């Protein structure tokens, strides 16, 4: 997969609020575990079946990756533009776990970037409904990308290769796990670096440990990481970068 992919993600997850009241100009498209609401005649409507296939695959991949149990039905509102969705750009989305809902902009092309955006927002809904509130933005945003299915989107293979090729611009993890500093970093770098590191932890130490670190707040992250993983965050950071350096791409 080409490393030029941006994995553009906007607002992410609104952990406390539900979506504003949607207007009535929608057509619903049902699948087993999703209802996708699309604008009549839109790009999203033309591709609703494919988008549902992608999201159904993602739903299965997410619960399998973390050994979760979820039987919810998710509603996704797919808008024609950022302005239509009241979001910051044409490549943005936001999840509302409390309402099992997400909204996202759905514009051409029909590619892994779009699939990744929708999967990321759906993952926020799944993860918070299964595990509760995450302790940090690092885990919240990173994990929603870490578990993305590689069948249609950019998963761990892409993330490891991105890390290998962009290691010089990645901030220290001690900064990224600090919610007081999270918004100071370049969003694309922060999202992909956190996702890559969590993918490494998931692959090398399993889901049980990752579910434990999921809840830890910034103020206690380093100490609890040492307890859970048996090594310091800094040692794990070095090992992650060495691991990624050995990957193809």
VORO-259959 format. One line per 10 residues: number of its first residue (from 0); for each residue x, y, z of N, C-alpha, C. Coordinates in pm, whole numbers, plus 50000, padded with zeros to 5 digits. Example, Ala and Ser with C-alpha at 12.3 -4.5 7.8 and 13.67 -1.06 7.14 Angstrom:
BEGIN
0 = 51319,49431,50780,51230,49550,50780,51320,49670,50780 | 51285,49775,50708,51367,49894,50714,51290,50003,50787
***
This chain:
BEGIN
0 = 50083,49881,50000,50000,50000,50000,50088,50125,50000 | 50055,50222,49922,50137,50340,49907,50142,50418,50038 | 50262,50468,50070,50279,50541,50194,50236,50685,50183 | 50181,50724,50066,50132,50861,50053,49995,50876,50117 | 49934,50767,50157,49800,50774,50215,49802,50862,50339 | 49701,50947,50353,49699,51043,50462,49623,50995,50584 | 49535,50898,50567,49451,50856,50678,49391,50978,50748 | 49333,51066,50672,49287,51193,50725,49169,51172,50818 | 49186,51217,50941,49083,51200,51043,49058,51334,51108 | 48932,51368,51125,48899,51499,51177,48872,51498,51324
10 = 48748,51522,51360,48715,51547,51500,48732,51427,51590 | 48730,51307,51535,48755,51187,51613,48636,51137,51689 | 48636,51157,51820,48530,51098,51902,48476,51201,52000 | 48347,51223,51996,48281,51306,52095,48231,51213,52204 | 48311,51199,52308,48286,51095,52408,48164,51122,52494 | 48123,51246,52506,48017,51277,52599,47884,51313,52532 | 47889,51377,52417,47768,51429,52357,47719,51339,52245 | 47591,51342,52221,47535,51273,52107,47533,51366,51987 | 47497,51313,51871,47491,51397,51751,47377,51498,51761 | 47398,51611,51694,47288,51705,51686,47176,51643,51604
20 = 47057,51694,51617,46942,51637,51548,46962,51644,51397 | 46966,51529,51328,46987,51533,51184,46862,51582,51112 | 46883,51637,50992,46768,51679,50914,46698,51556,50854 | 46596,51580,50777,46515,51469,50727,46553,51424,50587 | 46655,51484,50528,46690,51456,50389,46787,51338,50380 | 46738,51220,50417,46823,51101,50420,46751,50981,50361 | 46829,50888,50308,46779,50757,50271,46859,50652,50347 | 46792,50562,50419,46864,50460,50495,46899,50339,50409 | 47017,50285,50431,47060,50160,50367,47103,50065,50478 | 47035,49953,50488,47055,49860,50599,47152,49748,50562
30 = 47235,49712,50660,47311,49588,50653,47295,49520,50789 | 47364,49411,50811,47341,49333,50932,47362,49413,51060 | 47468,49494,51063,47504,49562,51188,47517,49714,51172 | 47479,49765,51056,47486,49909,51030,47360,49957,50959 | 47322,50080,50989,47229,50154,50905,47305,50278,50857 | 47325,50288,50727,47393,50403,50669,47289,50497,50612 | 47290,50620,50661,47200,50723,50611,47276,50808,50510 | 47223,50819,50390,47293,50888,50281,47202,50993,50219 | 47263,51092,50158,47187,51192,50086,47136,51131,49955 | 47011,51158,49919,46958,51105,49792,47044,51147,49674
40 = 47081,51049,49590,47159,51075,49470,47305,51102,49492 | 47353,51086,49615,47491,51120,49649,47590,51010,49612 | 47717,51045,49618,47825,50949,49603,47810,50836,49705 | 47774,50871,49828,47755,50770,49932,47643,50675,49896 | 47534,50727,49842,47424,50639,49804,47465,50545,49691 | 47537,50597,49595,47582,50515,49483,47672,50399,49529 | 47740,50419,49641,47837,50319,49687,47800,50261,49824 | 47674,50272,49861,47631,50229,49995,47658,50081,50020 | 47637,49998,49920,47658,49854,49940,47805,49824,49970 | 47896,49888,49895,48038,49866,49919,48079,49920,50056
50 = 48030,50036,50092,48064,50095,50221,48014,50006,50336 | 47897,49950,50320,47844,49859,50421,47931,49734,50432 | 47976,49682,50319,48064,49565,50320,48193,49595,50396 | 48249,49712,50372,48372,49752,50442,48348,49761,50593 | 48239,49823,50632,48212,49842,50774,48176,49711,50844 | 48106,49623,50776,48077,49492,50835,48207,49415,50859 | 48299,49423,50763,48429,49358,50779,48505,49420,50896 | 48498,49552,50908,48568,49620,51017,48511,49583,51153 | 48382,49577,51163,48316,49537,51287,48370,49402,51334 | 48376,49305,51244,48426,49172,51278,48573,49176,51316
60 = 48651,49254,51242,48795,49262,51269,48823,49325,51404 | 48749,49427,51441,48773,49496,51568,48745,49407,51688 | 48630,49342,51688,48597,49257,51803,48691,49137,51811 | 48736,49087,51697,48829,48973,51697,48967,49014,51747 | 49015,49132,51705,49150,49175,51741,49167,49192,51891 | 49062,49239,51959,49071,49269,52102,48989,49174,52188 | 48936,49069,52127,48856,48970,52198,48741,49037,52272 | 48662,49113,52197,48550,49187,52253,48419,49116,52222 | 48316,49156,52294,48182,49104,52270,48088,49223,52255 | 48035,49240,52137,47951,49356,52108,47840,49314,52013
70 = 47719,49351,52045,47605,49314,51961,47525,49438,51921 | 47591,49553,51921,47521,49676,51890,47496,49694,51742 | 47406,49785,51711,47377,49823,51572,47411,49970,51558 | 47498,50003,51461,47556,50136,51449,47490,50212,51333 | 47457,50337,51358,47405,50425,51254,47515,50520,51208 | 47533,50530,51078,47631,50622,51023,47565,50721,50929 | 47588,50850,50953,47534,50955,50866,47647,51003,50775 | 47631,50982,50644,47736,51009,50547,47700,51134,50468 | 47777,51239,50488,47747,51370,50433,47824,51396,50303 | 47778,51497,50231,47836,51530,50101,47957,51622,50109
80 = 47979,51687,50223,48091,51779,50238,48109,51810,50385 | 48224,51872,50416,48244,51915,50553,48142,52017,50596 | 48107,52107,50506,48005,52208,50539,47870,52143,50564 | 47836,52044,50483,47709,51972,50500,47705,51904,50637 | 47818,51850,50679,47825,51776,50805,47856,51864,50925 | 47884,51992,50902,47929,52081,51008,48057,52027,51072 | 48148,51981,50985,48279,51932,51027,48387,52016,50960 | 48509,51999,51005,48616,52090,50967,48666,52076,50824 | 48645,51961,50761,48694,51943,50626,48614,51835,50556 | 48646,51814,50428,48580,51709,50351,48637,51570,50381
90 = 48727,51563,50476,48787,51434,50514,48782,51420,50666 | 48665,51442,50722,48648,51444,50867,48534,51354,50910 | 48538,51318,51037,48431,51240,51095,48432,51254,51245 | 48326,51211,51308,48319,51211,51455,48227,51098,51498 | 48266,51029,51603,48186,50921,51657,48112,50963,51782 | 47994,50906,51803,47912,50933,51921,47878,50800,51987 | 47971,50745,52065,47950,50612,52122,47824,50598,52206 | 47788,50704,52279,47671,50695,52366,47543,50668,52287 | 47543,50708,52161,47426,50689,52075,47449,50585,51966 | 47562,50515,51971,47599,50417,51868,47582,50476,51728
100 = 47639,50594,51711,47622,50672,51588,47755,50736,51550 | 47777,50756,51422,47886,50841,51377,47841,50922,51258 | 47909,51034,51237,47888,51112,51117,48022,51130,51048 | 48021,51130,50916,48146,51144,50841,48115,51199,50703 | 48212,51266,50647,48200,51314,50510,48239,51200,50416 | 48161,51183,50312,48184,51073,50218,48193,51130,50077 | 48317,51150,50032,48341,51208,49899,48438,51118,49823 | 48440,51127,49689,48534,51048,49611,48678,51084,49647 | 48773,50991,49620,48751,50860,49557,48710,50752,49657 | 48661,50643,49603,48624,50528,49684,48751,50446,49706
110 = 48825,50478,49812,48956,50417,49831,48982,50389,49978 | 49104,50343,50007,49139,50303,50143,49136,50420,50241 | 49160,50542,50194,49151,50657,50284,49009,50678,50333 | 48914,50671,50242,48773,50686,50280,48730,50570,50369 | 48767,50448,50332,48731,50333,50413,48792,50345,50553 | 48915,50398,50559,48979,50415,50689,48910,50517,50776 | 48865,50625,50717,48792,50727,50792,48665,50670,50853 | 48586,50600,50772,48461,50544,50823,48487,50436,50926 | 48589,50353,50901,48623,50247,50996,48669,50305,51130 | 48748,50411,51124,48797,50474,51247,48681,50524,51332
120 = 48585,50591,51270,48473,50644,51348,48384,50531,51400 | 48362,50429,51319,48285,50313,51368,48358,50246,51484 | 48490,50241,51476,48567,50179,51584,48553,50254,51716 | 48544,50385,51711,48520,50460,51835,48392,50411,51902 | 48289,50390,51823,48162,50345,51878,48176,50206,51939 | 48241,50116,51867,48257,49978,51915,48343,49974,52040 | 48457,50041,52036,48552,50031,52146,48497,50089,52276 | 48434,50205,52269,48385,50266,52392,48263,50192,52446 | 48181,50137,52358,48069,50058,52407,48114,49925,52468 | 48226,49874,52424,48276,49748,52480,48364,49769,52602
130 = 48449,49871,52598,48551,49887,52700,48529,50006,52793 | 48442,50098,52756,48426,50219,52834,48519,50328,52785 | 48533,50433,52866,48612,50548,52827,48762,50520,52836 | 48837,50554,52732,48983,50538,52739,49045,50645,52827 | 49164,50617,52877,49228,50710,52969,49298,50826,52902 | 49336,50811,52776,49412,50915,52706,49363,50930,52563 | 49388,51046,52504,49363,51065,52362,49454,50976,52280 | 49575,50953,52327,49671,50866,52262,49610,50728,52236 | 49549,50671,52337,49487,50539,52322,49356,50550,52245 | 49276,50651,52273,49147,50665,52207,49162,50673,52055
140 = 49245,50765,52009,49261,50784,51866,49351,50678,51804 | 49453,50637,51876,49544,50537,51821,49478,50403,51802 | 49405,50356,51901,49348,50222,51894,49241,50212,51786 | 49167,50320,51763,49063,50317,51659,49122,50296,51520 | 49250,50329,51504,49320,50302,51378,49399,50172,51385 | 49455,50141,51500,49534,50018,51516,49460,49895,51466 | 49333,49885,51499,49258,49763,51469,49187,49767,51334 | 49219,49866,51251,49156,49871,51119,49193,49748,51036 | 49094,49693,50971,49113,49576,50886,49198,49611,50765 | 49292,49526,50734,49377,49549,50617,49313,49499,50489
150 = 49196,49443,50498,49129,49396,50377,49090,49513,50287 | 49048,49623,50349,49003,49737,50269,49076,49867,50301 | 49144,49874,50414,49203,50000,50457,49351,49980,50490 | 49407,50077,50562,49548,50076,50599,49561,50032,50744 | 49617,49916,50766,49633,49863,50900,49777,49862,50946 | 49813,49762,51023,49943,49762,51088,50060,49758,50989 | 50044,49690,50876,50153,49685,50778,50189,49825,50731 | 50087,49904,50698,50109,50043,50660,50170,50122,50775 | 50119,50105,50895,50164,50183,51009,50311,50156,51041 | 50352,50030,51034,50492,49998,51060,50583,50060,50954
160 = 50542,50052,50829,50623,50111,50721,50627,50263,50734 | 50514,50323,50770,50512,50468,50791,50608,50506,50903 | 50608,50432,51012,50699,50460,51124,50844,50451,51080 | 50876,50348,51005,51012,50328,50956,51058,50448,50874 | 50970,50502,50792,51007,50607,50699,50989,50748,50754 | 50929,50760,50871,50903,50892,50928,50950,50903,51073 | 51041,50817,51112,51080,50809,51252,51133,50941,51306 | 51198,51020,51221,51259,51144,51269,51155,51247,51312 | 51034,51241,51260,50933,51341,51295,50839,51297,51406 | 50859,51177,51459,50771,51126,51564,50814,51183,51700
170 = 50725,51250,51770,50761,51303,51902,50782,51188,52002 | 50851,51213,52112,50863,51111,52217,50725,51068,52266 | 50711,50939,52291,50582,50889,52337,50542,50950,52471 | 50640,50985,52553,50607,51048,52681,50527,51176,52661 | 50551,51245,52549,50472,51363,52517,50336,51328,52459 | 50333,51229,52371,50208,51192,52306,50105,51136,52404 | 50149,51069,52508,50054,51013,52604,50003,51118,52703 | 50058,51237,52697,50018,51346,52786,49903,51423,52720 | 49783,51410,52774,49668,51478,52716,49683,51630,52717 | 49765,51682,52805,49788,51825,52807,49870,51874,52689
180 = 49939,51781,52622,50023,51816,52508,49970,51761,52376 | 49872,51671,52381,49826,51599,52262,49793,51693,52146 | 49720,51799,52174,49676,51890,52067,49789,51977,52013 | 49906,51974,52077,50019,52054,52029,50090,51988,51911 | 50067,51859,51893,50139,51785,51790,50063,51785,51658 | 50137,51766,51550,50074,51748,51420,49977,51631,51427 | 49853,51655,51386,49749,51554,51405,49780,51424,51333 | 49825,51435,51208,49852,51315,51130,49964,51233,51193 | 50069,51299,51238,50180,51230,51302,50135,51166,51433 | 50060,51239,51513,50015,51187,51642,49926,51065,51625
190 = 49830,51072,51532,49739,50961,51511,49814,50836,51464 | 49901,50854,51365,49968,50737,51307,50074,50680,51400 | 50147,50767,51471,50246,50716,51565,50180,50639,51678 | 50073,50692,51733,50004,50621,51842,49946,50489,51793 | 49887,50491,51673,49831,50367,51618,49938,50263,51593 | 50053,50305,51541,50162,50212,51514,50216,50150,51643 | 50236,50232,51745,50288,50179,51872,50190,50082,51935 | 50062,50116,51933,49963,50025,51991,49950,49897,51909 | 49967,49906,51777,49967,49786,51693,50083,49695,51730 | 50198,49755,51756,50316,49679,51800,50288,49609,51933
200 = 50230,49681,52027,50197,49620,52157,50098,49506,52140 | 49998,49528,52057,49897,49425,52036,49960,49301,51972 | 50046,49321,51875,50107,49209,51805,50207,49133,51891 | 50281,49203,51975,50389,49139,52050,50350,49097,52191 | 50247,49160,52249,50211,49129,52388,50065,49090,52406 | 49985,49099,52301,49848,49051,52307,49746,49154,52353 | 49620,49114,52342,49509,49204,52369,49486,49229,52517 | 49516,49132,52603,49487,49147,52745,49563,49264,52806 | 49691,49276,52776,49771,49387,52829,49724,49520,52772 | 49689,49520,52645,49643,49644,52583,49511,49690,52644
210 = 49425,49596,52677,49300,49635,52742,49326,49694,52880 | 49433,49654,52947,49466,49713,53077,49517,49857,53062 | 49603,49880,52965,49660,50014,52947,49556,50110,52892 | 49450,50057,52835,49344,50138,52774,49287,50242,52871 | 49276,50207,52998,49207,50292,53096,49300,50391,53167 | 49428,50379,53150,49523,50453,53233,49531,50600,53189 | 49516,50695,53283,49526,50837,53248,49670,50880,53227 | 49686,50995,53168,49820,51047,53138,49908,51052,53262 | 49852,51098,53373,49930,51119,53495,49993,50992,53550 | 49937,50876,53514,49986,50749,53568,50035,50655,53458
220 = 50044,50706,53335,50068,50619,53221,50204,50549,53229 | 50309,50622,53257,50443,50563,53257,50456,50455,53364 | 50405,50485,53483,50416,50386,53592,50336,50260,53562 | 50213,50277,53516,50130,50160,53489,50181,50082,53367 | 50238,50153,53271,50295,50083,53157,50407,49989,53205 | 50492,50038,53293,50600,49956,53348,50543,49833,53419 | 50439,49850,53496,50378,49738,53568,50316,49636,53473 | 50247,49685,53372,50173,49596,53282,50266,49523,53187 | 50364,49595,53133,50449,49537,53028,50587,49494,53077 | 50620,49525,53201,50747,49480,53255,50868,49551,53198
230 = 50850,49666,53139,50960,49749,53089,50909,49893,53081 | 51002,49985,53076,50962,50124,53074,50903,50163,52939 | 50829,50271,52939,50774,50324,52814,50886,50359,52718 | 50994,50414,52769,51107,50452,52683,51171,50328,52621 | 51187,50219,52697,51244,50096,52643,51152,50036,52536 | 51021,50040,52562,50927,49989,52464,50927,50074,52338 | 50944,50204,52354,50950,50294,52239,51070,50260,52150 | 51184,50237,52211,51302,50199,52133,51280,50065,52062 | 51222,49970,52133,51198,49838,52073,51099,49847,51957 | 50997,49931,51972,50899,49951,51864,50965,50007,51739
240 = 51047,50107,51756,51113,50168,51640,51211,50070,51574 | 51279,49991,51655,51367,49888,51599,51287,49783,51524 | 51174,49745,51580,51085,49648,51515,51038,49702,51380 | 50994,49827,51377,50945,49886,51252,51057,49900,51149 | 51178,49928,51197,51292,49943,51104,51322,49814,51030 | 51283,49703,51087,51307,49572,51025,51197,49528,50932 | 51089,49606,50926,50976,49569,50842,50998,49614,50698 | 50939,49546,50602,50952,49589,50462,50876,49720,50438 | 50916,49789,50333,50844,49912,50296,50927,50036,50316
***
